[in-house]
Every structure is written in C-alpha cells, then in structure tokens.
C-alpha cells in the first residue's frame, strides 16, 4: 500500500510514523511535509488547498490511499476531488467537513440528533452584540464561527474582554458564536467514522492555554496526554452512544455521511458529556500521544474507513501505559511567532516536527508557531511525563517556550468530574 499524507505539522509526522509501522504500507509520501517528515517519507512541495494539485500528485506517486491531515483542504473539498479521480481517501467531503467549518451547522446537526451542547447564538452585526452578551455570562465563551486553527476562542469572566474579541471578529467580517459555559474537565475523543459505523480511539486531553496552570490565551494546543485516569469506566462507550453515533446517523439522514476521523471535544459535566466542538480530522497535539500507544496497523484502519469497510476492521489494540506530548513553541506564540532560528537536538525517537524547515545550508530551522512535539511513553503518566521532558531538555531553540505541567494535574489526581449534588 502506497500512502500519501497531506499536511505539514506534528499530526502528519505522527501519522507517517504510525503508518510506517504497518507491514502493509510499502511507500510513504507527504505534501508538503516538514524538516522531520523526510526521514520517514518523501516530501513533495504541493499546494494542499488545490484539489487539482493534490490529485496530480496522488496520480504521480500511484497512491493506494490518501490521508488528509488538516481541516482547510477538507473544508475546501480536496477529498471530493480525490474521490472523483478514483483515489481511496481518508477524510470527509466538503459537505460533511462543515461539522468543523461552520459551528452553526454543527449546532444544527446536534440539535436534530438530540446531543447535549452549550446554548448558543450567532451574532452577525455589532448592533446586536451588547444585547446578546447580556443573555450570556458570567463566564463568556466567544468563538469565531469559521476555521480559526484553535485560536479563535476566548473564554473569560470579564464582559469587556468578551466584547472586545467579538467586536474584533465582527469588524473583520467573521460571524460570532456566543455560547453558555460548560463545566467539567474536557476530553478529546477521536472516532473512525464510516457512515453510521463508529470505532473510537483512546481518549486524550489537550492543554489549550499557553501557560502553566491554564493561564494565558488559547493556542492550537500546547500538549496532551492519554489515557485519562480520572475518566470513569464506560465513559467512552457512553460518549459514542449518546454523542458520536447520533451525530453520524443524522449526517447520513441529511445525505452528507461522514467518512474519516470525527473528533468530539467534550466537557464532562455533572449531567454527563456535552459537546464543546466537533472537528473533521485528527487533533493536534492529541494525535501524537494517541498514536504512540496504537498497536494495530494504522494504514489498514484508515484504508478500511476510506473504503467503507470499517465494520469489518478487527478490534483496535493498544499498548498499556501512558503517552504524553509536550509542544515546543516559538517565541511570541500564539501571537506572530519568531521564525528562522536554528534548532539543535531535534533528532531521534519521540521528537515530531511541526513548524520546521531547512535553511539554505540544509540545517533545521523554525518555520511556525508550534515547532516540535516531544512524545514520552511509560508505564504510567509519571513515567511518560518524565521521558517527554527529559527528551525536551536536550533541544535548543532561541526564545522558545513550553508548558511544564502537561498531564501533571491528572498524575496528581487533581482532576474530577463535577457531581450532580
């Protein structure tokens, strides 16, 4: 099986490493890739938002399977172009990718499917903003209704901050989604979905805020860990039954069946799981941790999803223990990151490249906000955290920063689901 992966981040590097462990995968290609992916696949400089360019590359490398990593090409319909050209493709159609591309669409699907989520309201005019803000709070959740790479969300107890963010979005022509605040710790659950067939992966938890103890602005994700020792036995089955399967069935009913990876971001509150967001692809940085524990052949699982045979896939097998991913970010991230700086020590197992490139001399330099993802595995969270931070300590990048507490609250037993009392 020759596999082409679309994307350039740590998620794609993790997918490539997972695919390389599948005995049926004989050749790996990636577009555009980064400075790290070339060690496991052939990089191709292609505009991944162009369906024509991606189809041309898939034909050139004679891909048996194309795996689309990021949300932008999915929302733009690149998967549709590939399927029309006869390529088995892992990733939803543009119509189904609206589950991430339009929060209003996702809310409508959830409402029809009877799935718990936050109360919400779309604001498309500054004239309506103040009255709408009065209907929410005292903790305000303000979101960009479109794609925002995980950074279009502000959660704040301060009305003025909520208003400023909403006003800024409206000024740039972006509708605003106001939501009620959901209590409880968050869970990221990835599910392979093929129409109404749903196969969950192991749950993870992302760390969105830039600073330790969940301080500072939201980012695309500063780290993740799996499994979740505080999540009750049976919780994944409950999420699949109450959230993912009803949404998958509703999308089939609407004539836009989902095929690919459906990511449910959930708040585990006193009344049970409630959806914070849906994404139409693997999440980053959770993918790096989750796939580190997958023992089953990844290529065969993705191909089964892409070819409509997911129901026949053997039960997925996982390693015991835990995995922790820590993101090394460039100076000033999540603002405009400093790029072009030399990186040393970024080789070896467990170091996944994201925002990296080669300079004219062939040396690795920073080329994005989230530069590297360092993964540690171990018998438990403490061992996995120790391994990740040990690996991170040998990497040098001027001005870089990372969180020192990824997975720490779970390791210390400080996370719990609110009781209904």
C-alpha positions as CSV (number, residue, x, y, z in Angstrom):
1,X,0.0,0.0,0.0
2,X,1.4,3.3,-1.1
3,X,0.1,6.1,1.1
4,X,0.1,9.9,0.5
5,X,-0.4,12.1,3.6
6,X,-1.5,15.7,3.2
7,X,-0.2,18.3,5.7
8,X,2.9,19.7,7.3
9,X,2.5,19.5,11.1
10,X,3.2,17.3,14.0
11,X,0.0,15.5,13.5
12,X,1.1,14.5,10.0
13,X,4.6,13.4,11.3
14,X,2.8,11.2,13.8
15,X,0.5,9.8,11.2
16,X,3.5,9.0,9.0
17,X,5.3,7.3,11.9
18,X,2.2,5.2,12.7
19,X,1.8,4.2,9.0
20,X,5.5,3.2,8.8
21,X,4.8,0.6,11.5
22,X,2.1,-1.1,9.3
23,X,3.6,-4.0,7.5
24,X,1.2,-3.5,4.6
25,X,2.5,0.1,4.0
26,X,5.3,-0.1,1.4
27,X,5.8,3.5,0.5
28,X,5.1,6.9,2.2
29,X,4.7,10.3,0.6
30,X,3.8,13.6,2.2
31,X,2.8,17.0,0.9
32,X,4.3,19.4,1.8
33,X,5.8,17.8,4.9
34,X,8.5,19.5,7.0
35,X,12.1,19.1,8.0
36,X,11.3,16.0,10.1
37,X,9.0,14.0,7.8
38,X,11.6,13.5,5.1
39,X,13.2,10.9,7.4
40,X,10.2,8.6,7.0
41,X,8.5,9.7,3.8
42,X,9.2,11.6,0.5
43,X,8.3,15.3,0.8
44,X,6.5,17.0,-2.1
45,X,6.2,20.8,-2.4
46,X,2.5,21.0,-3.4
47,X,-0.3,23.5,-2.6
48,X,-2.5,21.3,-0.5
49,X,-5.5,23.6,-0.8
50,X,-5.6,22.9,-4.5
51,X,-7.6,19.7,-5.3
52,X,-6.1,19.7,-8.8
53,X,-2.5,19.8,-7.5
54,X,-3.2,17.1,-4.9
55,X,-4.9,14.8,-7.4
56,X,-2.0,15.2,-9.8
57,X,0.5,14.3,-7.0
58,X,-1.6,11.2,-6.0
59,X,-1.6,10.0,-9.6
60,X,2.2,10.6,-9.9
61,X,3.0,8.6,-6.8
62,X,0.3,6.0,-7.6
63,X,-1.3,6.4,-4.2
64,X,-3.4,3.5,-2.9
65,X,-4.6,5.7,0.0
66,X,-4.6,9.4,0.6
67,X,-4.8,10.7,4.2
68,X,-5.8,14.3,4.6
69,X,-4.5,15.8,7.9
70,X,-5.5,19.4,8.2
71,X,-9.0,20.9,8.2
72,X,-8.5,23.5,5.4
73,X,-8.2,21.2,2.4
74,X,-11.1,19.1,3.8
75,X,-13.4,22.2,4.1
76,X,-12.3,23.2,0.6
77,X,-13.3,19.9,-0.9
78,X,-9.9,18.3,-1.7
79,X,-11.3,14.9,-0.5
80,X,-14.1,15.2,-3.1
81,X,-11.7,15.9,-5.9
82,X,-9.6,12.8,-4.9
83,X,-12.6,10.5,-4.7
84,X,-13.9,11.8,-8.0
85,X,-10.5,10.8,-9.5
86,X,-10.8,7.3,-8.1
87,X,-8.5,7.5,-5.0
88,X,-9.3,5.9,-1.7
89,X,-9.3,8.9,0.6
90,X,-9.4,9.2,4.4
91,X,-11.2,12.5,5.1
92,X,-14.7,13.8,4.8
93,X,-16.4,15.5,1.9
94,X,-16.6,19.3,2.0
95,X,-20.3,19.0,2.9
96,X,-19.5,16.7,5.9
97,X,-16.5,18.8,6.9
98,X,-18.9,21.6,7.7
99,X,-19.2,19.9,11.1
100,X,-15.9,21.8,11.8
101,X,-16.0,24.5,9.1
102,X,-19.3,26.0,10.4
103,X,-20.2,25.9,14.1
104,X,-23.7,27.0,13.2
105,X,-24.0,23.8,11.0
106,X,-22.6,21.7,13.8
107,X,-25.1,23.1,16.3
108,X,-28.0,22.4,13.9
109,X,-26.8,18.8,13.5
110,X,-26.5,18.3,17.3
111,X,-29.9,19.8,17.9
112,X,-31.6,17.5,15.4
113,X,-29.6,14.5,16.8
114,X,-30.6,15.3,20.4
115,X,-27.0,15.7,21.5
116,X,-26.1,17.9,24.6
117,X,-24.1,21.0,23.8
118,X,-23.9,24.6,25.0
119,X,-26.7,27.0,24.4
120,X,-25.6,29.3,21.6
121,X,-26.4,32.3,19.5
122,X,-24.9,33.6,16.2
123,X,-24.2,37.3,16.0
124,X,-23.5,38.8,12.6
125,X,-24.0,42.5,13.4
126,X,-22.2,44.7,16.0
127,X,-25.6,46.4,16.6
128,X,-26.9,43.2,18.2
129,X,-23.7,42.4,20.3
130,X,-24.4,44.1,23.6
131,X,-27.9,42.7,24.0
132,X,-26.6,39.2,23.1
133,X,-23.8,39.4,25.7
134,X,-26.4,40.3,28.3
135,X,-28.0,36.9,27.6
136,X,-24.8,35.0,28.5
137,X,-22.2,35.0,31.2
138,X,-21.0,35.5,33.9
139,X,-18.4,33.3,32.0
140,X,-18.5,34.2,28.4
141,X,-17.5,31.9,25.6
142,X,-16.9,33.8,22.3
143,X,-15.9,31.9,19.1
144,X,-15.2,32.7,15.5
145,X,-17.9,30.8,13.5
146,X,-15.4,29.7,10.9
147,X,-12.0,28.0,11.0
148,X,-9.5,29.6,13.4
149,X,-6.9,26.9,14.0
150,X,-7.9,26.6,17.6
151,X,-7.2,30.2,18.4
152,X,-10.5,31.9,17.6
153,X,-11.9,31.2,21.1
154,X,-12.0,33.4,24.2
155,X,-13.3,32.1,27.5
156,X,-13.4,34.8,30.1
157,X,-15.3,36.0,33.2
158,X,-14.8,39.6,32.0
159,X,-17.5,41.0,29.9
160,X,-15.2,43.7,28.4
161,X,-12.8,41.0,27.1
162,X,-15.6,39.0,25.6
163,X,-17.0,42.1,23.9
164,X,-13.6,43.2,22.5
165,X,-13.0,39.8,21.0
166,X,-16.4,39.6,19.5
167,X,-16.2,43.2,18.1
168,X,-12.8,42.4,16.5
169,X,-14.2,39.3,14.8
170,X,-17.2,41.2,13.5
171,X,-15.0,44.0,12.2
172,X,-13.1,41.5,10.0
173,X,-16.4,40.1,8.6
174,X,-16.5,37.0,10.8
175,X,-19.8,36.0,12.4
176,X,-19.5,35.4,16.2
177,X,-20.8,32.4,18.1
178,X,-21.7,33.1,21.8
179,X,-22.1,30.0,23.9
180,X,-23.0,29.2,27.5
181,X,-20.1,27.9,29.6
182,X,-19.9,24.2,30.1
183,X,-18.5,22.9,33.4
184,X,-16.2,19.9,33.9
185,X,-12.9,18.7,32.5
186,X,-12.5,18.3,28.7
187,X,-12.0,15.1,26.8
188,X,-10.9,14.7,23.2
189,X,-12.3,11.5,21.7
190,X,-11.2,10.6,18.1
191,X,-13.5,8.2,16.3
192,X,-13.1,6.5,12.9
193,X,-16.4,7.0,11.2
194,X,-17.8,5.4,8.1
195,X,-21.4,6.4,7.7
196,X,-23.1,5.0,10.8
197,X,-20.1,2.8,11.8
198,X,-18.1,4.3,14.7
199,X,-14.8,3.0,16.1
200,X,-13.4,5.1,19.0
201,X,-9.7,5.5,19.7
202,X,-8.5,6.0,23.3
203,X,-9.5,9.4,24.9
204,X,-7.0,12.2,25.4
205,X,-6.9,15.6,27.0
206,X,-5.5,18.7,25.3
207,X,-3.9,21.7,27.1
208,X,-5.1,24.8,25.1
209,X,-3.8,27.7,27.2
210,X,-0.3,28.8,26.5
211,X,0.9,29.0,30.2
212,X,1.2,26.6,33.1
213,X,-1.9,26.1,35.3
214,X,-4.1,27.0,32.2
215,X,-3.1,30.7,32.1
216,X,-2.8,33.0,29.1
217,X,-4.5,32.9,25.7
218,X,-5.8,29.9,23.9
219,X,-3.4,28.2,21.4
220,X,-3.7,25.4,18.9
221,X,-2.6,23.1,21.8
222,X,0.5,23.0,24.0
223,X,0.4,19.4,24.9
224,X,-1.7,16.3,25.5
225,X,-1.8,13.0,27.4
226,X,-3.6,9.7,27.2
227,X,-5.2,7.7,28.7
228,X,-7.3,9.7,31.3
229,X,-7.1,8.1,34.7
230,X,-10.0,10.2,36.0
231,X,-12.4,9.2,33.3
232,X,-14.9,6.5,34.6
233,X,-15.0,3.1,33.0
234,X,-17.7,3.1,30.4
235,X,-17.4,6.8,29.6
236,X,-16.1,6.2,26.1
237,X,-19.0,3.8,25.3
238,X,-21.4,6.5,26.7
239,X,-19.9,9.2,24.5
240,X,-20.1,7.0,21.4
241,X,-23.7,6.0,22.2
242,X,-25.0,9.4,23.2
243,X,-22.9,11.8,21.0
244,X,-21.0,10.3,18.1
245,X,-23.4,7.7,16.8
246,X,-26.4,10.1,16.8
247,X,-24.4,12.7,15.0
248,X,-23.1,10.2,12.4
249,X,-26.7,9.0,11.9
250,X,-28.0,12.5,11.5
251,X,-25.4,13.3,8.9
252,X,-26.4,10.1,6.9
253,X,-30.0,11.2,7.2
254,X,-29.1,14.6,5.7
255,X,-27.3,13.0,2.8
256,X,-23.9,14.1,3.9
257,X,-22.4,10.9,5.5
258,X,-19.2,11.4,7.4
259,X,-16.1,9.3,6.3
260,X,-12.9,9.8,8.2
261,X,-11.9,11.0,11.6
262,X,-14.6,12.7,13.7
263,X,-13.1,14.5,16.7
264,X,-15.5,15.2,19.6
265,X,-14.3,17.7,22.1
266,X,-16.4,17.3,25.2
267,X,-16.9,18.7,28.6
268,X,-17.6,16.0,31.2
269,X,-20.1,17.8,33.5
270,X,-22.4,16.8,36.3
271,X,-25.1,16.0,33.8
272,X,-22.9,13.9,31.5
273,X,-20.9,14.7,28.4
274,X,-21.7,17.8,26.5
275,X,-20.1,18.8,23.1
276,X,-17.7,21.7,23.1
277,X,-16.8,21.3,19.4
278,X,-16.5,18.8,16.6
279,X,-13.5,18.7,14.3
280,X,-13.4,16.8,11.0
281,X,-9.9,15.5,11.4
282,X,-7.2,14.2,13.8
283,X,-6.5,16.7,16.5
284,X,-3.0,18.2,17.1
285,X,-1.3,17.6,19.6
286,X,-3.5,14.7,20.9
287,X,-2.8,12.6,17.8
288,X,0.9,12.4,18.7
289,X,0.1,10.9,22.1
290,X,-2.8,8.6,21.0
291,X,-0.9,7.0,18.1
292,X,2.1,6.4,20.2
293,X,0.0,3.7,22.0
294,X,-1.7,2.2,19.0
295,X,-0.6,-1.4,18.3
296,X,-3.0,-2.2,15.5
297,X,-1.9,-1.4,11.9
298,X,-2.8,2.2,11.3
299,X,-2.8,2.0,7.5
300,X,-5.3,-0.8,7.5
301,X,-7.6,1.1,9.8
302,X,-7.5,4.2,7.7
303,X,-8.0,2.3,4.5
304,X,-11.0,0.4,5.9
305,X,-12.6,3.8,6.8
306,X,-11.8,5.2,3.4
307,X,-13.2,2.2,1.5
308,X,-16.4,1.7,3.5
309,X,-15.3,-1.5,5.3
310,X,-14.8,-0.1,8.8
311,X,-17.4,-2.5,10.2
312,X,-15.0,-5.4,9.2
313,X,-12.0,-4.0,11.0
314,X,-10.6,-6.1,13.9
315,X,-10.9,-4.6,17.3
316,X,-8.1,-2.0,17.8
317,X,-5.3,-3.0,20.2
318,X,-3.4,-0.6,22.4
319,X,-0.2,-0.6,24.5
320,X,-0.5,-0.5,28.2
321,X,0.8,2.6,30.0
322,X,0.6,6.3,29.1
323,X,1.8,8.8,26.5
324,X,2.5,12.5,27.0
325,X,3.1,15.1,24.2
326,X,4.7,18.4,25.0
327,X,4.8,21.2,22.4
328,X,7.9,23.4,22.0
329,X,6.6,26.7,20.7
330,X,8.4,29.6,19.1
331,X,9.0,33.0,20.7
332,X,5.8,35.1,20.9
333,X,3.4,32.2,20.0
334,X,0.4,32.3,19.9
335,X,1.0,35.8,18.6
336,X,3.1,36.2,15.4
337,X,5.8,33.7,16.1
338,X,9.5,34.4,15.5
339,X,10.8,32.0,12.8
340,X,14.1,31.2,11.1
341,X,16.0,30.3,14.2
342,X,18.3,27.3,14.3
343,X,17.2,24.2,16.2
344,X,19.6,21.7,17.7
345,X,18.8,18.3,19.3
346,X,15.6,17.7,17.3
347,X,16.6,14.2,16.1
348,X,15.7,10.8,17.5
349,X,12.7,8.9,18.7
350,X,9.8,10.8,20.1
351,X,10.6,14.1,18.5
352,X,8.0,15.0,16.0
353,X,8.4,18.0,13.7
354,X,5.6,20.6,13.1
355,X,6.8,24.1,12.3
356,X,10.2,23.3,10.9
357,X,12.0,23.7,7.6
358,X,15.6,23.5,6.1
359,X,17.7,26.7,5.5
360,X,19.9,27.1,2.5
361,X,22.7,25.1,4.2
362,X,20.4,22.2,5.0
363,X,20.1,22.9,8.7
364,X,16.8,22.7,10.6
365,X,15.2,26.0,11.5
366,X,11.9,27.1,13.0
367,X,9.1,27.9,10.5
368,X,5.9,28.2,12.6
369,X,4.4,28.8,16.0
370,X,4.3,25.2,17.3
371,X,7.8,24.0,16.2
372,X,8.1,20.5,17.7
373,X,6.1,17.9,19.6
374,X,8.0,15.7,22.0
375,X,6.4,12.4,23.0
376,X,7.2,10.3,26.0
377,X,5.7,6.9,26.8
378,X,5.9,4.9,30.0
379,X,4.2,2.6,32.4
380,X,2.1,5.5,33.8
381,X,1.7,9.2,33.5
382,X,4.6,10.0,35.8
383,X,7.0,7.9,33.7
384,X,5.6,9.2,30.4
385,X,5.9,12.8,31.6
386,X,9.5,12.2,32.8
387,X,10.5,10.7,29.4
388,X,8.9,13.6,27.4
389,X,10.6,16.3,29.5
390,X,13.9,14.5,29.5
391,X,13.8,14.5,25.7
392,X,12.8,18.1,25.6
393,X,15.7,19.2,27.8
394,X,18.2,18.3,25.0
395,X,16.5,20.5,22.4
396,X,17.7,24.1,21.9
397,X,15.7,26.9,20.1
398,X,16.3,30.5,21.0
399,X,13.3,32.2,22.6
400,X,11.2,29.0,22.7
401,X,8.8,28.1,25.4
402,X,6.7,25.1,26.6
403,X,4.4,24.2,29.4
404,X,6.0,22.3,32.3
405,X,2.7,20.8,33.6
406,X,1.3,18.7,30.7
407,X,-0.6,15.8,32.4
408,X,0.5,16.9,35.8
409,X,-2.9,17.5,37.3
410,X,-4.1,14.1,36.2
411,X,-0.9,12.5,37.5
412,X,-1.5,14.1,40.9
413,X,-5.2,13.2,41.0
414,X,-6.5,16.8,40.8
415,X,-9.0,16.3,38.0
416,X,-12.5,15.1,38.7
417,X,-15.9,15.3,37.1
418,X,-18.4,17.5,39.0
419,X,-21.1,15.7,40.9
420,X,-24.7,16.3,40.4
421,X,-25.3,17.1,44.1
